[in-house]
Amino acid sequence: MCVCPQHWGFPALTDPSASPAASLGIFEVRRDASGCSMLAPLQTGAARFSSYLLSRARKVLGSHLLSPCGVPELCSISTRKLAAHGFGAAMAAMVPFPPQRYHYFLVLDFEATCDKPQIHPQEIIEFPILKLNGRTMEIESTFHMYVQPVVHPQLTPFCTELTGIIQAMVDGQPSLQQVLERVDEWMAKEGLLDPNVKSIFVTCGDWDLKVMLPGQCHYLGLPVADYFKQWINLKKAYSFAMGCWPKNGLLDMNKGLSLQHIGRPHSGIDDCKNIANIMKTLAYRGFIFKQTSKPF
């Protein structure tokens, strides 16, 4: 894809025929004093390219940089050569992507008491939130607390094996009511309660905010803050973006996007990191996240 005779780019990440390495606007070809073309990084926004990667790119493209400006073949040749030399992740990390609808995404993934057969009521024992910047898709802040269960204070062996949470990690920890108060303090400190700041929670499924939190709050007679009443189900977002349902949740989404799984499955904080990584990858492919929950 050529922008103009003197400005060459690469296919956008949303182009299905484009390589993962490619991205519009990373490089431009400029004429030097003799009229020959030279590769240079675009100095705009996220497209600033490091001198190290630029020198590598110049070596990869080699003689093509000496071609006169206006040669259409330069674009496709350059793209193929850069893609073949592993520039995918480095380039994608600096590619600007379409603006999101939210200033911040609040990635959340509860872990709760459990057993086989299931115990009732279930109680939240890990409460992690990652604050993801909607412009950069980078993690800016973390809230992470373990919670003391009160109805079934002793964790079952099944629960510990599944989540990696041992008894000592929850003993003496704050109650859910206290943790929710600290969440509210954290939200205020991070500027997330400002009515001019648009933020939304993101979960892997609807269980966390449709079933688990309201169910436990109802059992304990606690109010549910309004900011917990709308969210994005990452499974639905992924299915919209990729055209298939991730039956096995994060494992399928990581596999579908060729991402390495972070940490251990069913660790709340590790699951949040995987969700954030998947969101970042989808955003750089041009996906715009939208609320998937129905209003309460």
N, C-alpha and C positions, 0 to 999 in steps of 0.2 A: 504494500500500500504506500503510494507516494503522496506526500502532502503538497509539494510543489517541486519544480525543477532543482531548487537548491536546498531543499529540506526533505530528508528521507527519514521515514519511520519504519516501524515493524507492525505486523498485524496485531489488532487489539486482542486482549485475552478472551473477550467474548466471541471472537471469531472461531467457529469450530474447526476451521482448517489451519488455525495458527498453532505453532508449537508453544509449549509452556514457557519457553525462554523469551518468546517474542512479546513486544509491547510497543504501542504507538508512542513515539515521542521520546525515547530514551536517548537516541543519537540524532545528530544532524550532520549532513555533509556540507562542508563549507569550501568555497574556492580559496586557494592561496594566491599569492602574488602572481604566480605563473599561469593561473587559470585552471590548475589541476584541483581535484577534490581531496578533502581531508576529513577524517572522522573526528567529531567533537561531541562532547556531552551537552545536552540541553541544560541550561542553567535556570530551570524553572521548577519550583515546588519540589515534589518528591522525586523528580527525575534527575536530580544532581547525581552524577556518577563519580565514584572515587577514581583517583588517578591510577590506582593499581588495576582496577577492572578495565579502565579505559585502555591502558597499555596492553592488557591481555587481549582486549577486543581488536586492537590495531594489529597485533601479531596474527590473530586468527584470520582477519580479513585480508591481510597482506596486500597483494598487488591490486586488489579491487579498489583500494583507497586512491590509487593513481589514475583511476578512470575519470574521464571528463564528466562534469556535472551534466545531467540530462540523460544518462543512460538508464533506461527503465529496468534492465536486468539486475542492476545493483541491489535493489531492494530485496528481491527474492534470494539472490545469492548470499547477501549479507545475513539475512534471517536464517537460512539453512546452515551456514557456517557457524554462526554464533550458537545456535541451538545444539549443534553437534558437539560443541566444546563445553557443554555444561554450564551455560550462563543462565539457566532457567530460574533457580532460586534467587540468585543475586540480583537479577534484573527485576523479577516479580516483586522483590522486597522494596523496590524503589519506584514502582509504577503507580501513578495516581489512579484512583478508581472513582466510579460515580458517587456523588454525595449520598450519604445515608439519610434517612428520615429522622434519625435520633442523634442527639449529641453524645449520648452514652448508652451502652448496653451493659446490663448488670447480670452477669452470668452466675447462675445459682444451681447447686446440685446437693440436695439433702441426702444424708444417710440416716437410717432409722432402725430402731429395734426390730428384730425379725427372728423367725424360727420356722421350722417345718414340723407340724402344721403351723400356719401363721398365728402369731399372738395378737391380741386385741386389748386395748388400742395400741397401735404403733406409736412410737415417740421419736422425735428428731433427736439424734445424738451428734450429728456434725452439721454445722451451718456455715458454709463458705460462700462468699460472693466475690467475684472479680469485676472491677470497674473497667470497662473496655471503651476507649475513646472511639467515637463513631467516625472521626475523620481519619485517624491513623490505624485503627483497629489494634492498637497496642494496649497492654494492661497498664493502667495508671495507679491503681490502688487495690488493696486486698482486705477483705473482712473475713476472718476465719476463727470460729470458736467451736469447742465441743460443748455438749449440753448434757446435764445430769437428768437421766430419765427418772420419773417418780412413781409411775404405776408399776413398771417392771424394772426396778433399779439394777438388777443383775443381768448383765449381757449373757446371751446364750452362746455356746461354742459355735453354733452355726453362724450367728451374727458376726462374731470375731473373725471367723474364717472367711466370710464373704467380704467384710468391709476393711479388715485389718485393724479395727479399733478394739483395743483391749480395755479391760475394766478400769485400769489405773488412769486411762485417758478421759474417762467421764466422771469418775468419783470426785466429788468436791467441786465440780464445775457449776457454773450458773444454771438456773432453771430456764426453761424456754421463755417465760415472761421477762426475766432479766436480760436474756440474749436479745429479745425483740426490742427492748429499750435501748440496748447498745447499738443495734442495727439502726434505729432511728437517729441516734446521736451521730453515728458514722455517716449516714445519709446527709444529715445537716452539715457536718464538717466538710464533706466532699462537694457541697453546693447542689446536691441532687434534689433538694426540696424547694429550690427556687422555681417559681412557676414559669419562668422564661427558659428553663433548662428542660429539654425533652429527653427522658430516659425511659427504658423499659427493661423488664427482666427477661432473661433467656434461659430456658430449661431444655433438657433432653427428654421430651415427652410432656404430658400435661399433669402427671401424677403429683409433682412437687407442690404446685400452687393451686391445683384444682381439687386435689384430694387430701394430701398429707397435711399441709399447713392449716387450711380451714377446718379440717376434721379434728386435729389436735387442739386448735384454739377453741372450737366449740365445746370439746370435752372438758377443757380447763376453764371455760367461761372467759376467754380472752378475746379482745377485738382484733380484727384483721385490718391492718393499715391499707388504705386505698391503693398505695403503690404496688401491693402484691396482687392486685385484682386484674391486671392485664399483663400479658407476656407473649413471648415468641416461642413456639415449640420448634426446636431445631430440627426435629425429624420431618416436620411438615415443610420447613424452609428448604431443607436438603432435597426433599422429594420434588418441590417446585423447581429447584435449580437443576437437578440432575435427572429428573424424569423417572426415578425409581424409589421405592420405599425402603429405608434402612431397617430391615427386619431385626437385625442384631444391634441396633442403636449405634453407639460411638464406634464400635469395631467395624461395622459395615461402612460408616461414613469415612473413617480414616482410610480404609482399604480403597473405597471408591475414589478418593482424592489423592491416593498414593502418599499418605502421611504416616509417619511413625507414631504409634500410640505412646502417650506420655504417662509414665508411672504405672500404677496398678489399677485394674478395673474395680469399680465400686469404692474407690477412695474419693470422697466428695471433692476435695481440693484438686486432686489429679483429674477427675472428670471435668471440673470447671476449666482446667487448662486445655484439655482436649477440645471442649466446646469452643473455647476462644480461638484455638488454632484452626478449627474447621470454619468458623465464621470468617476469620481473616482470609483464608484461602478462597472461600466463596465470594467475599467482597472484592478481592483482587481479580476475580473472574467476571466482575460486573454485576453481581447479584445485589439487589436492594432488599433489605430485610423489612418485613411488615408484621404487625401484630397478627397473631393467629387465634388468640383466645377470644371467646365471645364475651361481651360486657356482662358483668355480674348484675 
